[in-house]
Amino acid sequence: MNPSIPLVTVAILSHNRKEELRNTLYNLIKQDYKNIEIIVADNCSTDGSPNMVELNFPDVKLIRLSKNLGIEAYNYILKEANGKYYLILDDDSFPEKSALSYGISFLEQNIDYFIVTFKIFNNGINEIETKDFKIENPYLFHGCGSIWKSQVYEKLGGYDADYFLYYNEIDLTIRCYNSNMKIKYLEDKIVFHQNITIREENKDYHQHKLKYEQFFTGHIRFLIKHFNYKYVIIFSIKWILNRFIIALKFNYYSSFFKSLLRLPKTILSSHTKRNPVNPIIQNYYRNGNIPLIDRDFFPQFKKPY
C-alpha cells in the first residue's frame, strides 16, 4: 500500500443484525479504497453476530460489550482507531464501491471541511433518507454513512453518550459548526441502508415507538445543551404538545407518559453539559423551534422549512 494513501478506520456499531452485518462487511471488502481497518463494536448481541465476525472476518477487530450501550459504543471504537479518517456506518449500511475514495479525496483537498455525508438510499422502504439535505452545511450529517476527520473525535469527543439512539448526529453537527468545522453533503455518492429485518412490531420506519420515545427526550436534551433558556422553555413546551398530539392519534399514551417520567433525569444530566452555541448558529437551527405537527406522523402536512 502506498503510504501516501491515508488509513481509514471503518467504525461499525452492531446489535442483533447478523445477516445485515455480514452483508456490510462483504461489501466493504469490495471497496476500491483498500487502506482500511475495520472495527465492529457489538452491543451485546444474542443472535451470534460476534461469532460470525470472528469466524468469517478474522481481519476485523471486534469489541464485545457486556451490555447494549447504544450510540456510545461508537466512542469505544474511535478510542482505538488508528485512521486519519473515520468511515461511520451502521451494521446495515455500506457505501457504493467508489464512495469512500471520493469522500477521502474531497476531505484531503478541503481543509475547512471535517465531515462529509453521503446520499442514503434506504432499500427497505425505497426512499432517499437525505433528500432534504442541504449541500453546504446541512442541518445534520447522516450517521449511517459519513466520513469524519479524526480531529472531530479528538476535539469534540465524538458522540454524547447520553443519547442512546437518535439526535446524536444533530448534536455533534451543531458542535462541529460551533467549532468552525464545516460539513459537506456529497449527493452524487450513495450509501445503501439495507433494513433486511425490522425489529419493531410497528413496521413503519418513521413511526415506531422506540423512535418516538428517543426523540421525545433527545430533543429536550438538544435544546437544553445548546440554546438560550428563553427558547428552551418555549420550545420544550411546544415539543411536549407535539408529542402529545402524536400520542392522541396513534394511542402512544404509555410511551408519552414513560417519556415524561424520564424528563427530570434528562434535564439534570443535560444541564451539566450545557454550553449554548454561537447565537448565529442558534438562529440557523431556528433557535430549537420545531413544527407543532410532526410530518413523519402526519405526512399530509407540508414541511415549514
Backbone as CSV, one residue per row, in Angstrom:
resi,resn,N_x,N_y,N_z,CA_x,CA_y,CA_z,C_x,C_y,C_z
1,MET,0.838,-1.202,0.000,0.000,0.000,0.000,0.866,1.241,0.000
2,ASN,0.476,2.172,-0.857,1.173,3.449,-0.933,1.001,4.196,0.381
3,PRO,2.103,4.531,1.079,1.972,5.189,2.379,1.322,6.574,2.280
4,SER,1.258,7.150,1.080,0.621,8.459,0.927,-0.900,8.353,0.957
5,ILE,-1.425,7.134,0.856,-2.873,6.932,0.933,-3.250,6.773,2.403
6,PRO,-4.006,7.705,2.961,-4.254,7.677,4.404,-5.078,6.480,4.852
7,LEU,-4.798,6.021,6.050,-5.556,4.934,6.640,-6.944,5.426,7.051
8,VAL,-7.955,4.626,6.756,-9.329,4.915,7.148,-9.794,3.845,8.125
9,THR,-10.294,4.268,9.274,-10.924,3.348,10.223,-12.410,3.285,9.917
10,VAL,-12.906,2.083,9.635,-14.343,1.883,9.431,-14.952,1.491,10.771
11,ALA,-15.846,2.333,11.277,-16.452,2.124,12.595,-17.890,1.650,12.409
12,ILE,-18.175,0.458,12.913,-19.496,-0.136,12.760,-20.033,-0.533,14.126
13,LEU,-21.220,-0.062,14.439,-21.914,-0.458,15.654,-22.919,-1.540,15.283
14,SER,-22.987,-2.608,16.086,-23.859,-3.728,15.727,-24.653,-4.217,16.925
15,HIS,-25.924,-4.577,16.633,-26.763,-5.197,17.664,-27.828,-6.062,16.993
16,ASN,-27.642,-7.370,17.100,-28.636,-8.347,16.632,-29.069,-8.158,15.177
17,ARG,-28.106,-7.899,14.332,-28.369,-7.850,12.897,-27.269,-8.639,12.180
18,LYS,-27.206,-9.908,12.474,-26.098,-10.730,11.983,-26.012,-10.728,10.463
19,GLU,-27.123,-10.917,9.776,-27.075,-11.015,8.318,-26.796,-9.674,7.664
20,GLU,-27.356,-8.607,8.219,-27.060,-7.274,7.700,-25.583,-6.948,7.887
21,LEU,-25.048,-7.294,9.065,-23.634,-7.039,9.342,-22.753,-7.839,8.392
22,ARG,-23.098,-9.094,8.153,-22.334,-9.919,7.230,-22.308,-9.266,5.834
23,ASN,-23.472,-8.801,5.389,-23.569,-8.164,4.075,-22.751,-6.881,4.011
24,THR,-22.786,-6.097,5.091,-21.991,-4.870,5.157,-20.504,-5.171,5.044
25,LEU,-20.028,-6.154,5.783,-18.599,-6.485,5.774,-18.161,-7.022,4.422
26,TYR,-18.983,-7.835,3.779,-18.641,-8.324,2.435,-18.529,-7.168,1.446
27,ASN,-19.422,-6.194,1.557,-19.393,-5.069,0.633,-18.228,-4.121,0.904
28,LEU,-17.774,-4.056,2.140,-16.599,-3.238,2.439,-15.352,-3.812,1.773
29,ILE,-15.277,-5.129,1.690,-14.135,-5.769,1.035,-14.069,-5.382,-0.441
30,LYS,-15.215,-5.077,-1.047,-15.282,-4.741,-2.462,-14.934,-3.287,-2.754
31,GLN,-14.741,-2.477,-1.732,-14.423,-1.066,-1.958,-13.133,-0.921,-2.767
32,ASP,-13.092,0.102,-3.613,-11.868,0.338,-4.387,-10.802,1.034,-3.543
33,TYR,-11.159,1.479,-2.344,-10.197,2.064,-1.401,-9.773,0.950,-0.442
34,LYS,-8.512,0.596,-0.440,-8.070,-0.611,0.258,-7.367,-0.374,1.590
35,ASN,-6.909,0.850,1.861,-6.160,1.079,3.099,-7.126,1.365,4.247
36,ILE,-7.761,0.300,4.737,-8.752,0.449,5.797,-8.492,-0.550,6.919
37,GLU,-8.915,-0.159,8.101,-9.060,-1.100,9.210,-10.538,-1.059,9.604
38,ILE,-11.082,-2.212,9.923,-12.500,-2.300,10.271,-12.614,-2.705,11.734
39,ILE,-13.377,-1.912,12.493,-13.627,-2.206,13.903,-15.130,-2.265,14.112
40,VAL,-15.593,-3.362,14.673,-17.008,-3.554,14.992,-17.168,-3.555,16.500
41,ALA,-18.057,-2.710,17.000,-18.433,-2.749,18.412,-19.776,-3.447,18.511
42,ASP,-19.799,-4.601,19.157,-21.048,-5.354,19.275,-21.731,-5.016,20.591
43,ASN,-22.962,-4.503,20.474,-23.741,-4.084,21.634,-24.502,-5.261,22.246
44,CYS,-23.724,-6.235,22.742,-24.280,-7.373,23.479,-25.334,-8.125,22.662
45,SER,-24.998,-8.457,21.418,-25.921,-9.206,20.560,-26.136,-10.620,21.093
46,THR,-27.321,-11.150,20.831,-27.661,-12.511,21.243,-27.945,-13.411,20.043
47,ASP,-27.684,-12.914,18.827,-28.014,-13.672,17.611,-26.791,-14.319,16.957
48,GLY,-25.665,-14.318,17.656,-24.458,-14.918,17.100,-23.621,-13.994,16.244
49,SER,-23.931,-12.722,16.238,-23.166,-11.768,15.422,-21.671,-11.768,15.747
50,PRO,-21.269,-11.704,17.009,-19.824,-11.673,17.300,-19.082,-12.916,16.786
51,ASN,-19.698,-14.091,16.970,-19.053,-15.326,16.497,-18.946,-15.343,14.982
52,MET,-19.966,-14.807,14.303,-19.924,-14.729,12.845,-18.763,-13.868,12.381
53,VAL,-18.539,-12.744,13.036,-17.440,-11.848,12.663,-16.106,-12.555,12.860
54,GLU,-15.925,-13.175,14.002,-14.651,-13.837,14.294,-14.382,-14.995,13.325
55,LEU,-15.417,-15.721,12.942,-15.249,-16.879,12.076,-15.027,-16.496,10.622
56,ASN,-15.810,-15.531,10.132,-15.799,-15.211,8.698,-14.949,-14.001,8.327
57,PHE,-14.630,-13.152,9.305,-13.868,-11.937,9.014,-12.757,-11.773,10.050
58,PRO,-11.747,-12.625,9.993,-10.704,-12.615,11.031,-9.879,-11.330,11.064
59,ASP,-9.875,-10.561,9.976,-9.117,-9.309,9.958,-9.871,-8.152,10.604
60,VAL,-11.137,-8.360,10.905,-11.946,-7.323,11.537,-11.707,-7.349,13.040
61,LYS,-11.434,-6.184,13.614,-11.284,-6.097,15.064,-12.662,-6.006,15.703
62,LEU,-12.908,-6.851,16.686,-14.213,-6.934,17.335,-14.111,-6.480,18.784
63,ILE,-14.987,-5.559,19.151,-15.104,-5.129,20.542,-16.422,-5.681,21.073
64,ARG,-16.335,-6.609,22.024,-17.539,-7.191,22.622,-17.914,-6.375,23.865
65,LEU,-19.120,-5.829,23.861,-19.592,-5.059,25.001,-20.554,-5.901,25.827
66,SER,-20.495,-5.745,27.131,-21.274,-6.601,28.033,-22.729,-6.167,28.156
67,LYS,-23.050,-4.987,27.660,-24.441,-4.538,27.616,-24.618,-3.616,26.421
68,ASN,-25.875,-3.375,26.067,-26.184,-2.516,24.927,-26.042,-1.054,25.331
69,LEU,-24.997,-0.405,24.838,-24.732,0.994,25.178,-25.347,1.966,24.188
70,GLY,-25.951,1.462,23.129,-26.475,2.346,22.112,-25.353,3.073,21.393
71,ILE,-25.608,4.332,21.071,-24.690,5.148,20.276,-23.311,5.293,20.932
72,GLU,-23.252,5.249,22.251,-21.976,5.416,22.957,-20.928,4.418,22.489
73,ALA,-21.372,3.268,21.964,-20.431,2.228,21.537,-19.498,2.722,20.437
74,TYR,-19.941,3.684,19.629,-19.055,4.241,18.607,-17.799,4.835,19.238
75,ASN,-17.943,5.466,20.377,-16.788,6.094,21.014,-15.752,5.061,21.463
76,TYR,-16.205,3.860,21.790,-15.275,2.783,22.130,-14.420,2.421,20.915
77,ILE,-15.032,2.461,19.742,-14.278,2.197,18.516,-13.269,3.304,18.268
78,LEU,-13.726,4.541,18.366,-12.871,5.667,17.998,-11.692,5.832,18.948
79,LYS,-11.830,5.364,20.187,-10.695,5.378,21.111,-9.552,4.502,20.611
80,GLU,-9.892,3.465,19.856,-8.886,2.515,19.386,-8.552,2.702,17.915
81,ALA,-9.157,3.690,17.275,-8.944,3.889,15.839,-7.555,4.435,15.560
82,ASN,-6.966,3.957,14.481,-5.651,4.423,14.049,-5.717,5.303,12.805
83,GLY,-6.890,5.396,12.193,-7.013,6.085,10.917,-6.944,7.600,11.019
84,LYS,-6.557,8.200,9.910,-6.624,9.652,9.776,-8.072,10.074,9.563
85,TYR,-8.848,9.153,9.002,-10.271,9.388,8.744,-11.074,8.229,9.311
86,TYR,-12.350,8.527,9.640,-13.256,7.504,10.145,-14.468,7.408,9.227
87,LEU,-14.740,6.228,8.716,-15.981,5.973,7.994,-16.978,5.410,8.997
88,ILE,-18.064,6.148,9.223,-19.050,5.776,10.225,-20.214,5.076,9.528
89,LEU,-20.474,3.840,9.922,-21.551,3.044,9.336,-22.399,2.407,10.428
90,ASP,-23.645,2.045,10.053,-24.442,1.142,10.871,-24.132,-0.287,10.438
91,ASP,-24.620,-1.242,11.216,-24.415,-2.631,10.816,-25.207,-2.989,9.557
92,ASP,-26.169,-2.155,9.184,-26.978,-2.434,7.999,-26.774,-1.391,6.899
93,SER,-25.595,-0.807,6.823,-25.326,0.176,5.766,-23.937,-0.038,5.185
94,PHE,-23.793,0.259,3.899,-22.481,0.143,3.253,-22.423,1.096,2.060
95,PRO,-21.244,1.640,1.757,-21.108,2.594,0.651,-20.956,1.889,-0.685
96,GLU,-21.397,2.584,-1.754,-21.114,2.059,-3.083,-19.604,2.023,-3.288
97,LYS,-19.154,1.276,-4.278,-17.754,0.896,-4.430,-16.786,2.078,-4.421
98,SER,-17.157,3.191,-5.029,-16.230,4.320,-5.171,-16.460,5.437,-4.160
99,ALA,-17.434,5.275,-3.264,-17.814,6.377,-2.373,-16.693,6.754,-1.407
100,LEU,-16.043,5.750,-0.829,-15.001,6.043,0.154,-13.855,6.810,-0.483
101,SER,-13.387,6.378,-1.646,-12.303,7.085,-2.346,-12.701,8.525,-2.641
102,TYR,-13.931,8.698,-3.073,-14.433,10.031,-3.423,-14.464,10.940,-2.196
103,GLY,-14.972,10.418,-1.087,-15.067,11.225,0.127,-13.710,11.593,0.690
104,ILE,-12.777,10.632,0.693,-11.432,10.919,1.200,-10.741,11.961,0.322
105,SER,-10.903,11.845,-0.994,-10.306,12.816,-1.906,-10.823,14.217,-1.620
106,PHE,-12.127,14.326,-1.366,-12.696,15.648,-1.055,-12.097,16.210,0.233
107,LEU,-12.035,15.423,1.280,-11.524,15.911,2.558,-10.036,16.235,2.493
108,GLU,-9.280,15.485,1.717,-7.853,15.759,1.551,-7.632,17.114,0.878
109,GLN,-8.537,17.494,0.009,-8.376,18.720,-0.770,-9.069,19.932,-0.154
110,ASN,-9.848,19.737,0.910,-10.624,20.826,1.503,-10.406,20.847,3.011
111,ILE,-9.456,21.667,3.437,-9.035,21.641,4.842,-10.098,22.193,5.785
112,ASP,-11.046,23.006,5.283,-12.059,23.593,6.151,-13.203,22.636,6.459
113,TYR,-13.283,21.535,5.714,-14.362,20.570,5.914,-13.863,19.415,6.772
114,PHE,-14.697,18.995,7.724,-14.302,17.959,8.665,-15.194,16.715,8.601
115,ILE,-16.355,16.836,7.987,-17.242,15.688,7.801,-17.851,15.768,6.412
116,VAL,-17.937,14.633,5.739,-18.770,14.533,4.549,-19.830,13.474,4.829
117,THR,-21.020,13.725,4.320,-22.125,12.790,4.484,-22.680,12.455,3.107
118,PHE,-23.036,11.214,2.908,-23.417,10.737,1.584,-24.939,10.664,1.425
119,LYS,-25.377,10.510,0.175,-26.785,10.233,-0.096,-27.100,8.841,0.466
120,ILE,-28.146,8.762,1.288,-28.523,7.491,1.908,-29.778,6.959,1.217
121,PHE,-29.611,5.828,0.547,-30.755,5.182,-0.087,-31.192,3.998,0.762
122,ASN,-32.399,4.084,1.297,-32.947,3.026,2.135,-33.723,2.066,1.251
123,ASN,-33.141,0.903,0.975,-33.808,-0.034,0.079,-34.837,-0.903,0.790
124,GLY,-35.011,-0.687,2.103,-36.100,-1.353,2.814,-37.424,-0.658,2.584
125,ILE,-37.366,0.671,2.456,-38.586,1.455,2.231,-38.531,2.204,0.900
126,ASN,-37.466,1.934,0.110,-37.314,2.542,-1.210,-37.375,4.075,-1.127
127,GLU,-36.547,4.631,-0.268,-36.592,6.071,-0.001,-35.186,6.628,0.159
128,ILE,-34.965,7.833,-0.358,-33.713,8.552,-0.111,-33.878,9.312,1.197
129,GLU,-33.198,8.880,2.223,-33.373,9.467,3.549,-32.815,10.889,3.642
130,THR,-31.908,11.232,2.733,-31.242,12.540,2.788,-31.766,13.495,1.715
131,LYS,-32.955,13.239,1.190,-33.462,14.023,0.051,-33.618,15.516,0.373
132,ASP,-33.759,15.864,1.624,-33.939,17.266,2.010,-32.653,17.920,2.522
133,PHE,-31.519,17.221,2.408,-30.265,17.767,2.921,-29.778,18.937,2.071
134,LYS,-29.201,19.926,2.749,-28.502,20.999,2.051,-27.106,20.525,1.670
135,ILE,-26.603,21.028,0.547,-25.261,20.639,0.101,-24.205,21.182,1.054
136,GLU,-24.292,22.464,1.339,-23.325,23.119,2.229,-23.894,23.216,3.633
137,ASN,-23.127,22.712,4.599,-23.502,22.788,5.999,-24.952,22.369,6.240
138,PRO,-25.270,21.091,5.967,-26.621,20.590,6.229,-26.943,20.652,7.716
139,TYR,-28.232,20.555,8.042,-28.646,20.615,9.437,-28.011,19.501,10.269
140,LEU,-27.730,18.379,9.615,-27.056,17.278,10.288,-26.421,16.389,9.239
141,PHE,-25.424,15.623,9.656,-24.902,14.576,8.793,-25.679,13.297,9.110
142,HIS,-25.626,12.321,8.204,-26.344,11.071,8.432,-25.385,10.048,9.024
143,GLY,-25.728,9.520,10.193,-24.818,8.677,10.943,-24.561,7.308,10.354
144,CYS,-25.372,6.865,9.391,-25.101,5.536,8.838,-24.285,5.619,7.559
145,GLY,-23.772,6.819,7.225,-22.941,6.953,6.042,-22.227,8.282,5.991
146,SER,-21.140,8.403,6.741,-20.386,9.662,6.773,-18.909,9.367,7.014
147,ILE,-18.073,10.325,6.643,-16.631,10.233,6.914,-16.237,11.447,7.758
148,TRP,-15.519,11.196,8.837,-15.012,12.262,9.694,-13.499,12.340,9.573
149,LYS,-12.962,13.532,9.674,-11.556,13.665,10.004,-11.377,13.296,11.474
150,SER,-10.242,12.738,11.807,-10.023,12.265,13.179,-10.116,13.397,14.199
151,GLN,-9.906,14.650,13.748,-9.980,15.787,14.674,-11.367,15.959,15.278
152,VAL,-12.398,15.465,14.584,-13.757,15.582,15.132,-13.840,14.858,16.466
153,TYR,-13.269,13.668,16.525,-13.257,12.935,17.790,-12.254,13.533,18.765
154,GLU,-11.084,13.897,18.260,-10.033,14.417,19.141,-10.436,15.727,19.815
155,LYS,-11.140,16.597,19.081,-11.505,17.908,19.632,-12.850,17.915,20.334
156,LEU,-13.800,17.111,19.837,-15.169,17.177,20.348,-15.576,15.952,21.153
157,GLY,-14.749,14.903,21.124,-15.048,13.726,21.925,-16.073,12.785,21.331
158,GLY,-16.367,12.946,20.061,-17.315,12.040,19.428,-18.731,12.289,19.877
159,TYR,-19.530,11.217,19.910,-20.939,11.338,20.259,-21.128,11.545,21.757
160,ASP,-22.169,12.278,22.104,-22.565,12.429,23.503,-23.217,11.123,23.944
161,ALA,-22.648,10.486,24.949,-23.116,9.173,25.393,-24.504,9.211,26.007
162,ASP,-25.022,10.395,26.314,-26.361,10.483,26.905,-27.468,10.226,25.893
163,TYR,-27.123,10.278,24.593,-28.109,9.907,23.577,-27.971,8.412,23.323
164,PHE,-28.994,7.658,23.669,-28.929,6.213,23.420,-29.145,5.919,21.937
165,LEU,-30.141,6.534,21.353,-30.415,6.457,19.919,-30.958,7.800,19.451
166,TYR,-30.670,8.150,18.215,-31.212,9.349,17.583,-30.715,10.640,18.266
167,TYR,-30.756,11.705,17.551,-30.324,13.043,17.958,-28.821,13.136,18.187
168,ASN,-28.108,12.019,18.142,-26.660,12.093,18.308,-25.995,12.797,17.129
169,GLU,-26.555,12.605,15.909,-25.951,13.244,14.735,-26.100,14.763,14.773
170,ILE,-27.317,15.237,15.048,-27.532,16.684,15.029,-26.805,17.348,16.198
171,ASP,-26.680,16.638,17.312,-25.931,17.169,18.447,-24.466,17.365,18.084
172,LEU,-23.868,16.370,17.413,-22.468,16.512,17.014,-22.319,17.531,15.890
173,THR,-23.297,17.606,15.016,-23.251,18.588,13.932,-23.191,20.005,14.463
174,ILE,-24.051,20.330,15.411,-24.094,21.705,15.918,-22.806,22.025,16.683
175,ARG,-22.205,21.027,17.321,-20.925,21.254,17.989,-19.809,21.465,16.965
176,CYS,-19.895,20.770,15.841,-18.915,20.994,14.764,-18.996,22.431,14.267
177,TYR,-20.189,22.894,13.964,-20.343,24.256,13.449,-19.880,25.290,14.472
178,ASN,-20.122,25.007,15.748,-19.690,25.935,16.788,-18.173,25.978,16.915
179,SER,-17.500,24.947,16.389,-16.036,24.890,16.391,-15.458,25.178,15.005
180,ASN,-16.290,25.782,14.138,-15.867,26.174,12.779,-15.439,24.972,11.930
181,MET,-16.083,23.838,12.139,-15.847,22.651,11.324,-16.995,22.517,10.313
182,LYS,-16.693,22.705,9.053,-17.718,22.658,8.020,-18.034,21.221,7.613
183,ILE,-19.259,21.040,7.095,-19.737,19.730,6.673,-20.272,19.840,5.252
184,LYS,-20.045,18.807,4.460,-20.474,18.795,3.058,-21.337,17.564,2.800
185,TYR,-22.441,17.769,2.071,-23.282,16.658,1.636,-22.890,16.291,0.211
186,LEU,-22.363,15.088,0.041,-21.938,14.609,-1.272,-23.078,13.795,-1.884
187,GLU,-23.966,14.483,-2.575,-25.197,13.849,-3.038,-25.005,12.916,-4.234
188,ASP,-23.825,12.943,-4.848,-23.611,12.092,-6.017,-22.987,10.746,-5.669
189,LYS,-22.807,10.453,-4.388,-22.330,9.140,-3.963,-23.309,8.557,-2.941
190,ILE,-23.515,7.248,-3.022,-24.592,6.603,-2.277,-24.058,5.669,-1.198
191,VAL,-24.722,5.680,-0.057,-24.601,4.627,0.947,-25.954,3.927,1.007
192,PHE,-25.918,2.601,0.925,-27.138,1.815,0.953,-27.481,1.434,2.383
193,HIS,-28.727,1.676,2.740,-29.237,1.336,4.063,-30.153,0.138,3.866
194,GLN,-29.743,-1.025,4.377,-30.353,-2.280,3.944,-31.725,-2.570,4.548
195,ASN,-31.842,-2.482,5.859,-33.109,-2.798,6.525,-33.675,-4.143,6.105
196,ILE,-32.863,-5.193,6.176,-33.347,-6.535,5.843,-34.362,-7.012,6.873
197,THR,-34.121,-6.707,8.134,-35.071,-7.061,9.184,-35.560,-5.799,9.864
198,ILE,-36.747,-5.883,10.439,-37.330,-4.777,11.186,-37.607,-5.273,12.596
199,ARG,-37.037,-4.583,13.598,-37.118,-5.103,14.955,-38.358,-4.603,15.690
200,GLU,-39.042,-3.618,15.126,-40.227,-3.086,15.780,-41.481,-3.795,15.292
201,GLU,-42.456,-3.947,16.193,-43.725,-4.526,15.788,-44.473,-3.587,14.835
202,ASN,-44.224,-2.282,14.964,-44.791,-1.314,14.029,-43.862,-1.223,12.832
203,LYS,-44.317,-1.590,11.663,-43.440,-1.729,10.509,-43.071,-0.397,9.866
204,ASP,-43.763,0.681,10.226,-43.459,1.960,9.606,-42.138,2.487,10.140
205,TYR,-41.203,2.746,9.246,-39.855,3.181,9.621,-39.878,4.459,10.460
206,HIS,-40.792,5.376,10.133,-40.790,6.688,10.779,-41.610,6.738,12.065
207,GLN,-42.469,5.760,12.282,-43.470,5.910,13.338,-43.345,4.906,14.478
208,HIS,-42.260,4.153,14.537,-42.203,3.150,15.595,-42.001,3.797,16.971
209,LYS,-42.420,3.091,17.990,-42.473,3.651,19.334,-41.097,3.994,19.894
210,LEU,-40.108,3.158,19.600,-38.763,3.440,20.111,-38.268,4.787,19.607
211,LYS,-38.473,5.045,18.330,-38.053,6.329,17.772,-38.825,7.476,18.417
212,TYR,-40.111,7.275,18.616,-40.941,8.289,19.284,-40.390,8.625,20.660
213,GLU,-40.088,7.610,21.447,-39.604,7.832,22.810,-38.219,8.467,22.834
214,GLN,-37.323,7.988,21.971,-35.970,8.531,21.954,-35.951,9.975,21.441
215,PHE,-36.805,10.295,20.479,-36.909,11.668,20.006,-37.470,12.568,21.097
216,PHE,-38.398,12.064,21.881,-39.034,12.849,22.938,-37.974,13.445,23.856
217,THR,-37.148,12.592,24.452,-36.136,13.087,25.381,-34.933,13.677,24.656
218,GLY,-34.640,13.155,23.455,-33.485,13.656,22.717,-33.605,15.121,22.356
219,HIS,-34.789,15.538,21.932,-34.949,16.940,21.544,-34.850,17.869,22.758
220,ILE,-35.404,17.454,23.892,-35.281,18.257,25.116,-33.813,18.397,25.504
221,ARG,-33.081,17.307,25.418,-31.645,17.343,25.732,-30.914,18.293,24.793
222,PHE,-31.234,18.210,23.514,-30.618,19.062,22.498,-30.886,20.535,22.790
223,LEU,-32.109,20.880,23.162,-32.452,22.265,23.484,-31.659,22.774,24.684
224,ILE,-31.652,21.995,25.756,-31.001,22.447,26.992,-29.507,22.648,26.785
225,LYS,-28.884,21.762,26.043,-27.435,21.835,25.859,-26.992,23.036,25.040
226,HIS,-27.773,23.428,24.034,-27.240,24.307,23.006,-27.925,25.659,22.821
227,PHE,-29.068,25.912,23.486,-29.832,27.114,23.188,-30.078,27.960,24.436
228,ASN,-30.351,29.245,24.215,-30.652,30.153,25.307,-31.913,29.685,26.037
229,TYR,-31.959,29.925,27.345,-33.039,29.370,28.158,-34.417,29.864,27.728
230,LYS,-34.494,31.063,27.196,-35.783,31.566,26.706,-36.379,30.607,25.691
231,TYR,-35.537,30.148,24.767,-36.010,29.229,23.730,-36.201,27.825,24.283
232,VAL,-35.376,27.450,25.241,-35.517,26.122,25.855,-36.916,25.977,26.452
233,ILE,-37.356,26.999,27.185,-38.658,26.923,27.856,-39.793,26.911,26.838
234,ILE,-39.758,27.855,25.894,-40.847,27.978,24.926,-40.968,26.725,24.064
235,PHE,-39.831,26.288,23.528,-39.893,25.210,22.548,-39.937,23.826,23.190
236,SER,-39.590,23.731,24.478,-39.814,22.468,25.180,-41.312,22.231,25.377
237,ILE,-42.022,23.297,25.737,-43.480,23.183,25.887,-44.122,22.812,24.551
238,LYS,-43.685,23.476,23.489,-44.218,23.179,22.164,-43.916,21.735,21.769
239,TRP,-42.727,21.268,22.100,-42.334,19.904,21.755,-43.185,18.872,22.503
240,ILE,-43.453,19.126,23.770,-44.294,18.206,24.542,-45.703,18.152,23.953
241,LEU,-46.220,19.290,23.504,-47.518,19.301,22.811,-47.448,18.503,21.512
242,ASN,-46.338,18.653,20.799,-46.107,17.884,19.564,-46.209,16.387,19.845
243,ARG,-45.542,15.939,20.915,-45.554,14.523,21.271,-46.945,14.072,21.744
244,PHE,-47.655,14.967,22.425,-48.982,14.611,22.919,-49.970,14.433,21.771
245,ILE,-49.869,15.263,20.748,-50.732,15.127,19.574,-50.516,13.765,18.915
246,ILE,-49.258,13.335,18.832,-48.957,12.022,18.260,-49.549,10.920,19.139
247,ALA,-49.407,11.079,20.467,-49.951,10.073,21.382,-51.454,9.935,21.220
248,LEU,-52.145,11.051,21.029,-53.592,11.014,20.835,-53.964,10.268,19.562
249,LYS,-53.250,10.556,18.497,-53.571,9.971,17.202,-53.216,8.497,17.122
250,PHE,-52.063,8.111,17.682,-51.538,6.757,17.493,-51.635,5.884,18.749
251,ASN,-52.330,6.395,19.766,-52.502,5.638,21.006,-51.162,5.295,21.648
252,TYR,-50.275,6.285,21.687,-48.952,6.124,22.286,-48.923,6.681,23.716
253,TYR,-50.005,6.496,24.445,-50.088,7.087,25.779,-49.019,6.542,26.710
254,SER,-48.767,5.244,26.680,-47.767,4.681,27.581,-46.381,5.236,27.265
255,SER,-46.067,5.366,25.981,-44.776,5.937,25.585,-44.684,7.409,25.970
256,PHE,-45.788,8.122,25.845,-45.806,9.542,26.201,-45.505,9.726,27.685
257,PHE,-46.216,8.991,28.538,-46.037,9.177,29.977,-44.707,8.583,30.455
258,LYS,-44.248,7.521,29.818,-42.929,6.981,30.136,-41.850,8.027,29.867
259,SER,-41.989,8.710,28.739,-41.014,9.742,28.374,-41.098,10.941,29.300
260,LEU,-42.297,11.306,29.697,-42.454,12.407,30.651,-41.744,12.095,31.969
261,LEU,-41.855,10.868,32.422,-41.217,10.480,33.678,-39.690,10.526,33.582
262,ARG,-39.171,10.380,32.376,-37.720,10.432,32.181,-37.183,11.866,32.115
263,LEU,-38.075,12.830,31.934,-37.615,14.199,31.700,-36.791,14.792,32.849
264,PRO,-37.169,14.601,34.129,-36.321,15.192,35.186,-34.868,14.750,35.100
265,LYS,-34.645,13.449,34.882,-33.272,12.957,34.746,-32.605,13.544,33.510
266,THR,-33.354,13.640,32.413,-32.824,14.221,31.176,-32.417,15.673,31.386
267,ILE,-33.266,16.428,32.069,-32.993,17.847,32.307,-31.736,18.018,33.155
268,LEU,-31.613,17.230,34.220,-30.455,17.360,35.106,-29.150,17.001,34.391
269,SER,-29.147,15.877,33.680,-27.916,15.452,33.008,-27.550,16.395,31.869
270,SER,-28.550,16.947,31.190,-28.274,17.875,30.087,-27.732,19.193,30.603
271,HIS,-28.214,19.617,31.750,-27.762,20.889,32.318,-26.272,20.847,32.652
272,THR,-25.766,19.687,33.058,-24.342,19.577,33.392,-23.459,19.745,32.156
273,LYS,-24.018,19.514,30.969,-23.260,19.647,29.732,-23.662,20.906,28.953
274,ARG,-24.406,21.749,29.588,-24.939,22.930,28.897,-23.818,23.862,28.455
275,ASN,-23.821,24.204,27.165,-22.832,25.107,26.588,-23.446,25.729,25.331
276,PRO,-24.304,26.755,25.491,-25.024,27.314,24.339,-24.080,27.714,23.215
277,VAL,-24.470,27.395,22.004,-23.640,27.680,20.842,-23.788,29.136,20.431
278,ASN,-22.945,29.550,19.504,-22.976,30.912,18.967,-24.397,31.286,18.556
279,PRO,-24.870,32.509,18.887,-26.234,32.921,18.517,-26.540,32.799,17.032
280,ILE,-25.529,32.984,16.185,-25.748,32.824,14.741,-26.108,31.373,14.425
281,ILE,-25.445,30.450,15.092,-25.734,29.032,14.872,-27.087,28.666,15.483
282,GLN,-27.397,29.236,16.642,-28.726,29.018,17.212,-29.805,29.452,16.226
283,ASN,-29.610,30.587,15.625,-30.590,31.091,14.659,-30.675,30.176,13.436
284,TYR,-29.522,29.635,13.004,-29.505,28.709,11.874,-30.388,27.493,12.154
285,TYR,-30.435,27.095,13.423,-31.288,25.989,13.843,-32.637,26.481,14.372
286,ARG,-33.028,27.654,13.943,-34.322,28.237,14.284,-34.527,28.283,15.787
287,ASN,-33.420,28.473,16.526,-33.421,28.562,17.984,-34.055,27.344,18.659
288,GLY,-34.024,26.229,17.953,-34.574,24.987,18.500,-36.044,24.780,18.210
289,ASN,-36.635,25.649,17.425,-38.063,25.534,17.108,-38.321,24.343,16.193
290,ILE,-39.459,23.735,16.388,-39.887,22.617,15.534,-41.371,22.813,15.208
291,PRO,-41.860,22.190,14.136,-43.292,22.283,13.829,-44.131,21.661,14.944
292,LEU,-45.282,22.218,15.174,-46.184,21.636,16.165,-46.695,20.275,15.701
293,ILE,-46.876,20.130,14.394,-47.342,18.871,13.820,-46.163,18.160,13.166
294,ASP,-45.871,16.963,13.621,-44.731,16.188,13.131,-45.083,15.532,11.800
295,ARG,-44.344,15.904,10.754,-44.660,15.412,9.416,-44.396,13.919,9.249
296,ASP,-43.504,13.349,10.025,-43.283,11.910,9.958,-44.543,11.142,10.346
297,PHE,-45.301,11.692,11.280,-46.527,11.042,11.727,-47.762,11.564,10.983
298,PHE,-47.646,12.772,10.460,-48.760,13.380,9.724,-48.238,13.900,8.381
299,PRO,-47.935,12.999,7.444,-47.290,13.395,6.184,-48.137,14.293,5.305
300,GLN,-49.419,14.425,5.624,-50.265,15.295,4.813,-49.952,16.775,5.043
301,PHE,-49.221,17.079,6.122,-48.844,18.458,6.399,-47.524,18.782,5.696
302,LYS,-47.452,19.917,5.086,-46.233,20.318,4.390,-45.175,20.710,5.402
303,LYS,-43.920,20.480,5.042,-42.818,20.923,5.890,-42.750,22.444,5.885
304,PRO,-42.532,23.051,7.045,-42.465,24.517,7.102,-41.117,25.085,6.683
305,TYR,-40.136,24.244,6.447,-38.807,24.736,6.078,-38.040,23.673,5.334
